[in-house]
């Protein structure tokens, strides 16, 4: 059974940094894409960043230049380094991994940015 285990969320002041991790428990064959999404209270889930198997990355305009996604293939782990955090970054952050025609979601980790 595959599980995605996220960690690294917390409370931080505006301008601060956090690093989120999402580790795969189990095995996902042929991982094609690893991504981070977020969902703020009362809002729809939105895509934040992704990294594909070849290493290319892409970011939502709202986080471009502040967030960096990376992966450790040996550990099947994806990271999200978040710098210069703003109050509008407050949300539950979830990772999603696509592989072998299926996708998996993590349970989410809360990020709260105080102004």
C-alpha positions in Angstrom: 0.0 0.0 0.0 1.4 3.4 -1.0 1.3 6.3 1.4 2.7 9.8 1.0 4.0 11.2 4.3 4.4 15.0 4.5 6.3 16.9 7.1 7.8 20.3 7.7 4.8 22.5 8.1 4.3 25.0 10.9 3.9 28.5 12.0 6.3 31.1 10.6 6.4 34.9 10.5 6.1 36.7 7.2 9.4 36.8 5.4 10.5 33.5 6.9 11.2 30.1 5.4 10.0 26.5 5.7 11.0 23.3 4.0 8.3 20.7 3.3 9.1 17.1 2.6 6.9 14.3 1.1 8.2 10.8 1.4 6.8 7.8 -0.4 6.0 4.8 1.8 5.7 1.8 -0.4 6.6 1.7 -4.1 5.3 3.8 -7.0 6.5 2.5 -10.4 7.7 4.9 -13.1 7.2 8.1 -11.2 6.4 10.7 -13.8 5.6 13.8 -11.8 5.9 15.0 -8.2 3.9 18.0 -7.3 2.8 20.3 -4.5 -0.7 21.7 -4.2 -2.2 23.9 -1.5 -5.7 24.6 -0.2 -6.6 27.6 1.9 -9.8 27.8 3.9 -12.8 28.4 1.7 -10.7 28.2 -1.4 -10.2 25.6 -4.1 -7.1 23.5 -4.2 -4.5 25.0 -6.4 -1.3 23.8 -7.9 1.9 25.3 -6.6 4.8 23.5 -8.3 5.9 20.3 -10.0 9.0 18.4 -11.1 8.9 15.8 -13.8 11.0 12.7 -14.2 13.6 14.5 -16.4 14.1 17.1 -13.7 12.2 20.0 -15.3 10.3 22.2 -12.9 7.4 24.6 -13.1 5.8 27.0 -10.7 2.6 28.9 -10.2 3.1 32.6 -10.8 2.2 33.4 -7.2 5.3 31.5 -5.8 7.8 31.8 -8.7 11.1 33.1 -7.4 10.3 32.3 -3.8 9.6 28.5 -3.8 11.9 25.7 -5.0 10.8 22.2 -5.7 13.4 19.4 -5.7 13.5 15.6 -5.4 15.7 12.9 -4.1 15.2 9.9 -6.4 17.0 7.5 -4.1 14.6 8.3 -1.3 11.5 8.8 -3.4 11.1 12.1 -1.6 10.0 15.5 -2.9 10.8 18.8 -1.2 9.4 22.3 -1.3 11.7 25.0 0.0 9.6 28.1 0.7 11.3 31.4 1.2 10.0 35.0 1.7 6.7 33.6 2.9 3.6 35.8 2.8 0.3 35.6 4.8 -1.4 34.6 1.6 0.7 31.4 1.5 -1.2 30.1 4.5 -2.8 26.8 3.5 -2.7 23.1 3.9 0.0 21.9 1.5 -0.4 18.5 -0.1 1.9 16.5 -2.3 0.7 14.5 -5.3 2.8 11.8 -7.1 1.8 10.5 -10.5 3.2 7.2 -11.7 2.2 4.2 -13.8 -1.1 5.7 -14.7 -2.2 6.4 -11.1 -1.8 9.3 -8.7 -1.5 9.5 -5.0 -2.1 12.3 -2.5 -0.6 13.0 0.8 -2.6 13.9 3.9 -1.4 17.5 3.9 0.6 19.6 6.3 -0.5 23.0 7.6 1.5 26.1 6.8 0.5 29.3 8.7 2.3 32.6 8.0 1.7 35.3 10.5 1.9 38.9 9.4 
